Amino acid sequence: MDAVELLRGDAPFVVDTSAWWRFAALSGDLAALVRAAGDDYRMWITPIVRMEILYSTRRSSEYIELEADLDALRIPRSDRAVEPGAAESE
């Protein structure tokens, strides 16, 4: 599955730090697909990735803006109950 198929689908997915910054640079149809995935609560983020993204800010205003964006994303559970499902989706 490529990124466009993932974005057009209805399954949730976890975004890592590099994907977050790539998404931020998109425009046009791909950017609209990313926004739709976020609006549909399909784009998830881990606490570590959230921390990495916020750590990269240079100004408090940038931090506040990014924090609001990241707060809108779901954070998956990270316990042993999640492992079997994650392994099956690979």
Residue pairs with C-beta under 8 A, 6 or more apart in sequence:
1 9
3 30
4 30
4 33
6 13
7 30
7 33
7 34
7 36
7 37
8 33
9 42
10 40
10 42
11 42
11 89
12 41
12 42
12 43
12 44
12 74
13 37
13 42
13 43
13 44
14 44
14 45
14 46
14 76
15 23
15 43
15 44
15 45
15 49
15 73
16 46
16 49
17 49
17 52
17 53
20 45
20 49
20 53
21 53
23 31
23 34
26 34
34 43
37 43
38 72
38 73
41 73
41 74
43 73
43 74
44 73
44 74
44 75
44 76
45 53
45 70
45 73
45 74
45 75
46 75
46 76
46 78
47 75
47 78
50 70
50 75
53 66
53 70
54 63
54 66
54 67
54 70
57 63
57 66
76 82
